Amino acid sequence: MPLDMTPDRGPIHNVEAEQAVLGAILVNNDVLPRLGSIRSEHFFDPIHGELFRKIESTVEAGDLASPITLRDWFAALPSVEGLGGALYLARLTDNAITVFDAPANARTIINAHARRAIVASAEAAIESAYSGNDPQETASLLDASIIGLDFGKPRGRYRFSETMKATVERVAEAYQSDGRPIGIMTGLRDLDRLTRGFRRGNLVIIA
C-alpha cells in the first residue's frame, strides 16, 4: 500500500498569537519597533494582516493607532461583521495580557508563516515528482521554499528617518575628524585614508 505523502493536517497558524500581537500594539504603539521583522503577510487571518498594515502605516505617519482612532476604518472593512465590527478592536486589547510577550508572539507568527510556505512548496514538489517532471526542476521548488524566509530571528526594525539620521551623523563625524581615524584601522594605508577606519560589528569584505 503506497504511503500517503500529503495528509490533510490543516493549515499551520496561531490566531491567538496574532490577536495578542495586534492587541499589544493597540494598547501601546511603542511595542511595534520591538517586533522584529514581522510583516502583514505573515498573518494567517487576512483581516489581521490588513489591520497590522493599517496600524503600521498609521504609526509611521506619526499618528496614534488605537481602537478609537481606527474604529471607523475597521468598521468599513468587508467581512468584519462576523467579528462584531469595531468592537473586535476592543476585544483585541483584552487579549494583550502583557505587552512584554509581544516579541515572542511575533516570532510565533513568523515561524508559522515560514512553515506554511515550506509545506506549500513541499506539496508542489511532491506533485511535480509524481507528474514525472525533471528532478532538478522539482528540487528547485524545495530550494525556493527556504530562500528568503524569515524564521522568527529577532531583528531590529528601523525607520528610514532613523537610518538617515545615523548616516548623517556618521558623515558629520568623518568630516569633523580632520583626517584622524574614527574607527578600527586595517594597516592598509590607502584603505584607511579612504574609510578613516571601520566600526565594530561591521562585516567588511575587501576584494
ZAFISE-317618 format. One line per field, with one value per residue: residue number from 1; residue in one letter; chain; x, y, z negated of N, C-alpha, C, CB in turn. Coordinates in steps of 0.2 Angstrom, whole numbers. Glycine has a CB too. Layout:
% residues N
k [NUM_...]
r [A_...]
c [A_...]
npx [X_...]
npy [Y_...]
npz [Z_...]
capx [X_...]
capy [Y_...]
capz [Z_...]
cpx [X_...]
cpy [Y_...]
cpz [Z_...]
cbpx [X_...]
cbpy [Y_...]
cbpz [Z_...]
//
This chain:
% residues 207
k [1_2_3_4_5_6_7_8_9_10_11_12_13_14_15_16_17_18_19_20_21_22_23_24_25_26_27_28_29_30_31_32_33_34_35_36_37_38_39_40_41_42_43_44_45_46_47_48_49_50_51_52_53_54_55_56_57_58_59_60_61_62_63_64_65_66_67_68_69_70_71_72_73_74_75_76_77_78_79_80_81_82_83_84_85_86_87_88_89_90_91_92_93_94_95_96_97_98_99_100_101_102_103_104_105_106_107_108_109_110_111_112_113_114_115_116_117_118_119_120_121_122_123_124_125_126_127_128_129_130_131_132_133_134_135_136_137_138_139_140_141_142_143_144_145_146_147_148_149_150_151_152_153_154_155_156_157_158_159_160_161_162_163_164_165_166_167_168_169_170_171_172_173_174_175_176_177_178_179_180_181_182_183_184_185_186_187_188_189_190_191_192_193_194_195_196_197_198_199_200_201_202_203_204_205_206_207]
r [M_P_L_D_M_T_P_D_R_G_P_I_H_N_V_E_A_E_Q_A_V_L_G_A_I_L_V_N_N_D_V_L_P_R_L_G_S_I_R_S_E_H_F_F_D_P_I_H_G_E_L_F_R_K_I_E_S_T_V_E_A_G_D_L_A_S_P_I_T_L_R_D_W_F_A_A_L_P_S_V_E_G_L_G_G_A_L_Y_L_A_R_L_T_D_N_A_I_T_V_F_D_A_P_A_N_A_R_T_I_I_N_A_H_A_R_R_A_I_V_A_S_A_E_A_A_I_E_S_A_Y_S_G_N_D_P_Q_E_T_A_S_L_L_D_A_S_I_I_G_L_D_F_G_K_P_R_G_R_Y_R_F_S_E_T_M_K_A_T_V_E_R_V_A_E_A_Y_Q_S_D_G_R_P_I_G_I_M_T_G_L_R_D_L_D_R_L_T_R_G_F_R_R_G_N_L_V_I_I_A]
c [A_A_A_A_A_A_A_A_A_A_A_A_A_A_A_A_A_A_A_A_A_A_A_A_A_A_A_A_A_A_A_A_A_A_A_A_A_A_A_A_A_A_A_A_A_A_A_A_A_A_A_A_A_A_A_A_A_A_A_A_A_A_A_A_A_A_A_A_A_A_A_A_A_A_A_A_A_A_A_A_A_A_A_A_A_A_A_A_A_A_A_A_A_A_A_A_A_A_A_A_A_A_A_A_A_A_A_A_A_A_A_A_A_A_A_A_A_A_A_A_A_A_A_A_A_A_A_A_A_A_A_A_A_A_A_A_A_A_A_A_A_A_A_A_A_A_A_A_A_A_A_A_A_A_A_A_A_A_A_A_A_A_A_A_A_A_A_A_A_A_A_A_A_A_A_A_A_A_A_A_A_A_A_A_A_A_A_A_A_A_A_A_A_A_A_A_A_A_A_A_A_A_A_A_A_A_A]
npx [4_4_12_4_8_3_-5_-20_-18_-22_-21_-6_-6_-8_-19_-22_-10_-8_-19_-15_-3_-8_-17_-8_0_-10_-13_-1_8_22_27_28_41_48_45_53_55_42_29_14_10_14_4_-9_-23_-32_-39_-32_-20_-22_-26_-14_-6_-12_-11_3_6_-1_6_19_16_16_5_-8_-12_-26_-40_-50_-46_-45_-57_-68_-62_-60_-72_-78_-72_-74_-82_-81_-91_-95_-86_-90_-89_-82_-81_-72_-59_-58_-59_-47_-38_-40_-35_-22_-12_0_11_24_25_24_35_39_27_26_37_32_21_28_36_26_21_32_33_21_24_34_28_19_27_33_22_20_32_31_19_25_35_28_22_31_41_56_69_78_72_61_68_72_60_59_70_67_58_64_73_76_66_60_64_59_69_75_76_81_70_70_66_66_69_76_87_93_96_106_116_119_125_136_143_145_153_165_168_172_182_194_204_208_208_192_188_191_207_215_228_231_237_231_218_214_215_204_193_194_194_185_169_165_158_154_153_165_171_185_190]
npy [-6_11_24_38_53_66_71_77_89_102_120_128_138_152_159_165_171_180_189_193_200_210_216_221_230_240_244_249_258_259_247_242_244_234_222_215_208_206_206_211_201_190_186_174_176_185_198_201_203_214_224_225_231_243_248_249_258_270_272_275_286_295_296_291_274_266_257_267_277_270_265_268_266_252_247_249_239_225_210_210_210_198_197_206_219_235_233_222_227_232_220_214_221_216_204_206_202_205_217_214_201_202_202_188_182_188_181_168_170_173_161_152_156_154_140_137_141_132_120_122_123_110_102_106_101_87_85_88_79_67_69_67_76_85_80_90_101_99_98_111_118_115_121_134_136_139_149_166_166_171_166_170_175_187_204_220_234_247_264_274_287_286_278_287_298_292_290_303_308_300_304_317_316_310_321_330_325_328_321_312_295_287_275_257_254_246_245_245_258_266_261_264_278_281_276_280_271_256_252_244_227_228_219_217_215_214_215]
npz [0_5_-3_-10_-5_-7_-19_-26_-36_-40_-40_-46_-59_-71_-78_-91_-95_-85_-88_-100_-98_-89_-98_-108_-102_-99_-112_-116_-106_-105_-106_-93_-86_-92_-87_-78_-62_-58_-46_-37_-28_-35_-44_-47_-46_-35_-38_-50_-45_-36_-46_-53_-44_-42_-55_-56_-46_-50_-63_-58_-51_-61_-69_-81_-84_-88_-96_-96_-86_-75_-73_-64_-51_-52_-54_-42_-34_-23_-27_-42_-50_-55_-65_-74_-71_-74_-88_-89_-89_-102_-109_-105_-112_-125_-124_-124_-136_-142_-136_-135_-131_-117_-107_-108_-104_-91_-84_-85_-75_-64_-62_-60_-48_-40_-41_-34_-21_-18_-18_-8_3_2_5_18_24_22_30_42_43_44_56_65_69_72_61_56_58_50_37_36_32_19_14_16_6_-6_-3_-7_-17_-33_-49_-61_-69_-80_-74_-71_-69_-58_-55_-40_-42_-54_-50_-41_-49_-57_-47_-42_-54_-55_-43_-47_-58_-52_-44_-53_-59_-53_-46_-56_-63_-64_-67_-67_-62_-48_-44_-31_-21_-11_-10_-24_-23_-15_-22_-35_-45_-52_-59_-74_-74_-61_-45_-34_-18_-8_8]
capx [0_8_12_1_13_0_-10_-23_-17_-25_-16_-2_-7_-9_-24_-22_-4_-10_-23_-11_1_-12_-19_-2_1_-16_-13_5_11_29_28_29_48_51_43_57_54_36_25_7_9_15_-3_-14_-30_-32_-41_-27_-14_-24_-26_-7_-3_-15_-8_10_6_-3_11_24_15_16_-2_-9_-16_-29_-47_-54_-44_-46_-64_-72_-59_-61_-80_-79_-69_-78_-82_-79_-97_-95_-81_-93_-87_-77_-80_-67_-53_-58_-58_-40_-34_-41_-31_-15_-11_6_15_31_25_23_40_38_21_28_41_27_18_33_38_20_21_38_31_16_27_38_23_16_32_34_17_21_37_28_15_29_39_23_20_37_45_64_71_82_66_57_72_72_54_61_75_63_54_68_77_72_61_62_62_57_75_74_80_79_66_72_63_70_71_82_93_96_99_113_120_121_129_142_146_147_159_170_170_175_188_200_209_210_204_186_186_197_212_217_235_232_236_226_211_212_214_198_187_195_193_179_165_165_152_153_156_168_174_189_192]
capy [0_17_29_44_59_73_70_84_91_108_125_130_145_153_165_168_175_186_193_196_205_216_220_224_237_245_246_253_258_259_239_240_243_228_215_212_209_204_210_210_194_184_184_169_179_191_204_203_206_221_228_226_235_250_251_251_265_275_274_278_293_299_296_286_269_264_255_273_281_265_262_269_262_245_245_249_234_219_204_211_210_192_198_210_225_239_230_217_230_232_213_213_224_212_198_208_201_210_219_211_195_203_200_181_181_189_176_163_171_172_154_148_158_150_133_136_142_126_115_123_121_103_99_107_97_81_84_89_72_62_71_65_82_84_80_96_106_98_100_119_120_114_126_141_136_142_155_172_165_173_161_172_178_194_209_227_237_254_268_277_293_284_276_293_302_289_291_310_308_296_308_323_313_309_327_334_322_332_316_307_289_287_268_252_254_240_244_247_265_268_260_268_285_282_274_283_266_253_252_237_224_228_214_220_210_218_210]
capz [0_5_-8_-8_-7_-8_-23_-27_-43_-41_-40_-52_-61_-79_-78_-97_-95_-80_-92_-106_-95_-87_-104_-112_-98_-100_-119_-117_-99_-106_-105_-86_-84_-96_-85_-73_-55_-56_-41_-36_-25_-40_-47_-43_-45_-31_-42_-55_-41_-34_-52_-55_-39_-44_-61_-54_-42_-55_-67_-54_-49_-67_-72_-86_-82_-94_-95_-94_-80_-69_-73_-58_-46_-53_-53_-35_-30_-21_-31_-49_-54_-59_-71_-79_-69_-78_-94_-89_-91_-109_-111_-104_-118_-130_-123_-126_-143_-143_-130_-135_-127_-110_-103_-107_-99_-84_-82_-83_-69_-58_-61_-57_-41_-37_-40_-29_-15_-17_-17_-1_8_2_9_25_26_22_36_48_44_47_63_70_71_71_54_54_58_44_31_36_29_12_13_16_0_-11_-1_-9_-23_-40_-54_-68_-72_-82_-71_-73_-64_-58_-50_-35_-46_-59_-46_-38_-54_-58_-41_-43_-60_-53_-38_-50_-62_-47_-41_-58_-62_-51_-44_-61_-62_-68_-68_-68_-56_-45_-42_-24_-21_-6_-13_-30_-21_-12_-26_-42_-50_-51_-65_-77_-72_-53_-41_-28_-13_-4_13]
cpx [4_7_9_5_10_-6_-13_-23_-20_-19_-12_-3_-8_-13_-23_-16_-5_-14_-19_-6_-2_-14_-14_0_-4_-16_-7_8_19_31_31_37_51_49_47_55_47_32_18_6_11_9_-7_-21_-29_-34_-35_-21_-16_-24_-19_-4_-6_-12_-1_10_4_3_17_23_15_10_-3_-14_-19_-36_-51_-52_-45_-53_-68_-69_-60_-68_-82_-76_-74_-77_-80_-85_-98_-90_-84_-91_-81_-76_-74_-60_-52_-56_-50_-36_-35_-37_-23_-14_-6_9_22_31_25_28_40_33_22_32_37_24_22_35_32_20_26_36_26_19_31_33_20_21_34_29_17_26_35_24_20_33_34_21_26_41_52_65_74_77_62_61_72_66_55_66_72_59_57_72_73_67_64_59_61_63_74_79_77_75_68_68_68_73_77_88_97_99_106_118_123_126_136_146_149_153_165_173_174_181_195_206_211_206_198_184_192_201_214_225_237_231_231_219_209_211_207_192_188_194_186_176_165_158_150_156_159_172_178_191_195]
cpy [6_21_36_50_65_72_77_85_98_113_126_137_146_160_169_173_181_191_197_201_211_220_224_230_242_247_251_253_258_251_238_239_237_221_213_213_207_209_207_203_188_182_179_172_185_198_206_206_213_226_230_231_242_252_253_258_271_277_277_285_298_300_290_281_265_261_261_276_276_262_262_266_255_243_245_243_228_214_204_211_204_192_203_218_229_236_225_220_231_225_211_215_220_206_200_208_205_211_216_204_196_201_192_179_182_184_170_164_170_165_150_150_154_143_132_136_135_120_115_121_113_99_100_103_90_80_84_82_67_63_69_71_81_85_87_101_105_100_108_122_120_120_133_142_139_148_161_172_168_168_164_175_185_199_215_230_245_258_271_283_292_282_282_297_299_290_298_311_305_301_314_321_313_316_331_331_324_327_311_301_290_280_263_252_247_239_245_254_268_267_264_275_286_281_278_277_263_252_244_234_224_222_217_215_214_213_214]
cpz [0_-1_-6_-10_-8_-12_-25_-34_-45_-41_-46_-54_-69_-79_-85_-98_-90_-84_-97_-103_-93_-93_-108_-108_-99_-107_-119_-110_-100_-105_-98_-84_-87_-93_-79_-66_-53_-51_-40_-33_-30_-44_-43_-42_-41_-34_-47_-51_-38_-40_-54_-50_-40_-50_-60_-51_-46_-60_-64_-52_-55_-71_-77_-83_-88_-92_-93_-88_-74_-69_-67_-52_-46_-52_-46_-31_-29_-26_-39_-53_-58_-65_-76_-77_-73_-85_-95_-91_-99_-112_-110_-110_-124_-130_-124_-133_-145_-137_-130_-132_-119_-106_-102_-103_-92_-81_-80_-77_-63_-57_-58_-50_-37_-36_-35_-22_-13_-15_-10_4_8_6_16_28_27_29_42_49_47_54_68_72_69_64_52_53_51_37_31_32_21_10_12_9_-6_-10_-3_-14_-29_-45_-61_-72_-74_-78_-72_-67_-64_-53_-46_-39_-51_-56_-43_-43_-56_-53_-41_-48_-58_-48_-42_-55_-58_-45_-47_-61_-59_-49_-49_-60_-67_-69_-69_-61_-54_-44_-35_-23_-17_-8_-19_-28_-18_-17_-33_-47_-49_-58_-67_-75_-65_-50_-35_-24_-8_2_19]
cbpx [-5_7_19_-6_18_-2_-8_-30_-10_-28_-19_5_-13_-2_-31_-22_2_-13_-29_-7_5_-17_-22_4_2_-23_-12_9_9_31_22_26_52_49_36_58_59_31_29_3_13_20_-7_-14_-33_-36_-48_-24_-13_-31_-29_-3_-6_-23_-7_13_2_-9_14_26_8_19_-7_-13_-12_-30_-50_-53_-36_-41_-68_-72_-51_-58_-84_-77_-64_-78_-77_-76_-104_-93_-74_-90_-93_-78_-86_-66_-53_-64_-62_-38_-36_-49_-31_-13_-10_10_15_33_19_22_47_38_15_31_47_22_15_39_40_14_22_44_28_11_32_42_17_14_39_35_10_23_43_24_10_35_41_17_18_34_43_68_75_87_62_55_79_72_48_63_81_59_51_72_79_69_59_58_67_54_82_76_80_85_58_80_58_67_66_79_91_90_95_112_117_115_126_141_142_142_157_169_164_170_188_203_215_209_208_181_182_194_218_214_238_227_243_228_210_218_219_197_187_191_194_180_158_166_146_155_152_172_169_196_185]
cbpy [0_20_31_45_59_76_67_84_91_109_131_128_148_153_164_163_170_184_189_190_202_214_215_219_235_241_240_251_265_261_235_245_249_228_217_205_205_204_209_215_194_186_191_163_180_190_203_197_202_221_224_220_233_249_245_245_264_273_268_273_293_306_296_289_263_269_251_278_283_259_265_277_264_242_250_256_231_217_199_218_210_186_200_209_230_246_227_214_237_235_208_216_231_210_195_215_193_206_227_210_191_211_202_178_184_196_174_162_178_177_151_150_166_151_130_142_147_124_115_130_125_100_102_114_97_79_90_94_70_62_78_61_88_89_74_98_106_90_98_122_116_107_127_141_130_136_155_175_158_181_155_168_177_195_207_232_236_254_273_279_297_278_271_297_302_281_289_314_305_289_310_326_307_305_331_335_314_337_319_311_283_291_265_245_259_239_238_242_268_266_252_267_287_277_267_289_268_246_254_237_227_234_208_227_205_220_207]
cbpz [-6_12_-11_-12_-1_-1_-30_-24_-45_-48_-37_-51_-58_-83_-77_-103_-92_-74_-94_-109_-89_-83_-109_-112_-91_-99_-124_-122_-96_-113_-107_-82_-86_-103_-82_-75_-51_-62_-34_-32_-19_-45_-49_-48_-52_-25_-46_-58_-35_-31_-58_-55_-32_-45_-67_-50_-36_-59_-71_-48_-46_-66_-67_-92_-77_-100_-100_-100_-81_-70_-79_-56_-46_-60_-57_-32_-34_-14_-28_-50_-49_-55_-68_-86_-70_-78_-97_-82_-88_-112_-108_-97_-119_-131_-116_-123_-145_-148_-130_-143_-129_-109_-106_-114_-102_-84_-87_-89_-69_-60_-68_-61_-40_-41_-47_-30_-15_-23_-22_-1_6_-5_6_26_21_16_36_47_37_42_63_75_67_75_52_59_64_43_32_43_31_10_18_22_-2_-14_6_-3_-24_-41_-54_-72_-68_-89_-63_-74_-65_-56_-54_-29_-49_-64_-41_-34_-60_-59_-34_-43_-66_-49_-33_-55_-65_-41_-39_-64_-60_-56_-42_-68_-65_-64_-62_-69_-58_-38_-45_-19_-20_1_-14_-35_-16_-6_-27_-43_-57_-49_-64_-85_-76_-50_-40_-30_-9_-8_17]
//
